[in-house]
């Protein structure tokens, strides 16, 4: 979400109680743990309301257990029925929720209450009264969910400690939803119940991995559908659970880009602000405390650069209640996931939170305007092509291109460059969408497409070649030698298809080992097109630690020049992410070293009116010389700098 503050916080369960916190209530323990949060500079906690605790319904049935029930009341108090308590919310739980609000308020920590918690850490916590009905579509369950949401919206509509409402914790993991329409309807219905009574607090829905494609029934909860109803979107970008695998260590460049990529995917397709609501390195079996701190530190800076609303760690503390569900069933949750140990000691990653929180105090985040994005990575209409889109995003970053990730239905006129990575099949785009891309180039835009066996009309005219034939190339090794220099790029993996083609008006920019043209540039109308006969973005998914030495980004760097995309600053390292936001009359420059090794970089400022660069981390000031407008900076491995350019 976009707020006056960058949200830095945790997902919270008490270390000694876990999910039993509401039934086994110990406010003195919660007070101490919120003091731990405040001690490392956190300003936000996401909390979880166990649905079966807060709305503990019991239906009393009559003859043959027939519908409708004779009465519905609280499990713990049969006098509390719908006549006296229409929402059937347990008043004891509300009293405890009020106590938690007071504790958070004392420590100046905002809360994101997650309302319908039935799924947590690999274990489902069903509601006793469900009786096999579907929570997303059954009218009776929807009625009680509506009353539940409306109760909280009415009672807490003016509560300052609440930052936002979250519909549920990864509800798409709790049980199947019947259809995409059912998923949208459930989301819309509950958002309306909250917004009907609460105009103050934004609403989100913390789902696990939303779908990006709109053209076929795959994932039922889609980015674009949720974005139409919620006020901001959430990502849970754990490296372990992403729909892509990068065969390299977790602190290497591509893995540390994952949270920023998913943020930008949701921003671009959903057109809504995004909060990194859950992230963590998932315990000692995954990596050491020192490595955890490195990964978290890199992600801090990268999310700040990419205009994410904040960063919430999973989770606040290690637990002692290991024999209770979900910890009894999910050993990972017992493996040291917290910022703090089970005896309340801060880990190395907690100290990184504290350092970053101190840096954030120097940035008036609410006044920052994000850097414009002049290029677009266009996703397919019907496919979930995560690996190709992800690697296109990383290559763009390496080349200094700020590229939006968009669906093919958007207005392309706001961009200078369209990037279509590793396009395959006959259904990548609708005809109307493809025609608008052709018009974009005719009218002066630049378009790049890498081929992975796609069928596209007018491809020969657009790219300036003639196709002899399409064939199945069974080779597993592929080379691309660039004509402009001595770059020789190598890739591993199978191709969906290959083209035997002849240039017909296009310039050849690169050839394979047999001297056949692979990379071509063409003039089309007033614009320019670039065709790559290898699906380099998808093939890079087979590249491991050698990605450090890969130079595929040089293709994208040439695209940047071809499209006429200018940058205020240039950096002479492909591993340093650089983003320039606007801060009033000044610029906020964020540099992120995604390389595990320290780098010394030359930062070139391309606008002569800028006179001074201040590194906010250290306070060091660099006067820009009138000759070269360049400063040399050292950035440690997996670290970042925030600078003020004025």
HELIX and SHEET records of a PDB file:
HELIX    1   1 UNK A   18  UNK A   20  5                                   3    
HELIX    2   2 UNK A   27  UNK A   39  1                                  13    
HELIX    3   3 UNK A   51  UNK A   54  1                                   4    
HELIX    4   4 UNK A   63  UNK A   65  5                                   3    
HELIX    5   5 UNK A   91  UNK A  106  1                                  16    
HELIX    6   6 UNK A  139  UNK A  155  1                                  17    
HELIX    7   7 UNK A  171  UNK A  173  5                                   3    
HELIX    8   8 UNK A  180  UNK A  197  1                                  18    
HELIX    9   9 UNK A  223  UNK A  227  1                                   5    
HELIX   10  10 UNK A  239  UNK A  241  5                                   3    
HELIX   11  11 UNK A  253  UNK A  270  1                                  18    
HELIX   12  12 UNK A  289  UNK A  305  1                                  17    
HELIX   13  13 UNK A  331  UNK A  334  5                                   4    
HELIX   14  14 UNK A  348  UNK A  360  1                                  13    
HELIX   15  15 UNK A  365  UNK A  367  5                                   3    
HELIX   16  16 UNK A  386  UNK A  399  1                                  14    
HELIX   17  17 UNK A  412  UNK A  414  5                                   3    
HELIX   18  18 UNK A  431  UNK A  442  1                                  12    
HELIX   19  19 UNK A  459  UNK A  463  1                                   5    
HELIX   20  20 UNK A  536  UNK A  539  1                                   4    
HELIX   21  21 UNK A  540  UNK A  542  5                                   3    
HELIX   22  22 UNK A  545  UNK A  549  5                                   5    
HELIX   23  23 UNK A  553  UNK A  563  1                                  11    
SHEET    1   A 8 UNK A 202  UNK A 206  0                                        
SHEET    2   A 8 UNK A 162  UNK A 169  1                                        
SHEET    3   A 8 UNK A 110  UNK A 117  1                                        
SHEET    4   A 8 UNK A  44  UNK A  50  1                                        
SHEET    5   A 8 UNK A   7  UNK A  11  1                                        
SHEET    6   A 8 UNK A 310  UNK A 313  1                                        
SHEET    7   A 8 UNK A 273  UNK A 279  1                                        
SHEET    8   A 8 UNK A 232  UNK A 236  1                                        
SHEET    1   B 3 UNK A  57  UNK A  60  0                                        
SHEET    2   B 3 UNK A  71  UNK A  74 -1                                        
SHEET    3   B 3 UNK A  77  UNK A  81 -1                                        
SHEET    1   C 2 UNK A 119  UNK A 120  0                                        
SHEET    2   C 2 UNK A 123  UNK A 124 -1                                        
SHEET    1   D 6 UNK A 368  UNK A 369  0                                        
SHEET    2   D 6 UNK A 576  UNK A 583 -1                                        
SHEET    3   D 6 UNK A 586  UNK A 593 -1                                        
SHEET    4   D 6 UNK A 639  UNK A 645 -1                                        
SHEET    5   D 6 UNK A 612  UNK A 615 -1                                        
SHEET    6   D 6 UNK A 621  UNK A 623 -1                                        
SHEET    1   E 9 UNK A 403  UNK A 406  0                                        
SHEET    2   E 9 UNK A 375  UNK A 378  1                                        
SHEET    3   E 9 UNK A 417  UNK A 425  1                                        
SHEET    4   E 9 UNK A 446  UNK A 454  1                                        
SHEET    5   E 9 UNK A 527  UNK A 532  1                                        
SHEET    6   E 9 UNK A 517  UNK A 524 -1                                        
SHEET    7   E 9 UNK A 507  UNK A 511 -1                                        
SHEET    8   E 9 UNK A 477  UNK A 482 -1                                        
SHEET    9   E 9 UNK A 488  UNK A 492 -1                                        
SHEET    1   F 2 UNK A 465  UNK A 471  0                                        
SHEET    2   F 2 UNK A 498  UNK A 503 -1                                        
SHEET    1   G 3 UNK A 569  UNK A 571  0                                        
SHEET    2   G 3 UNK A 599  UNK A 605 -1                                        
SHEET    3   G 3 UNK A 630  UNK A 635 -1                                        
END                                                                             
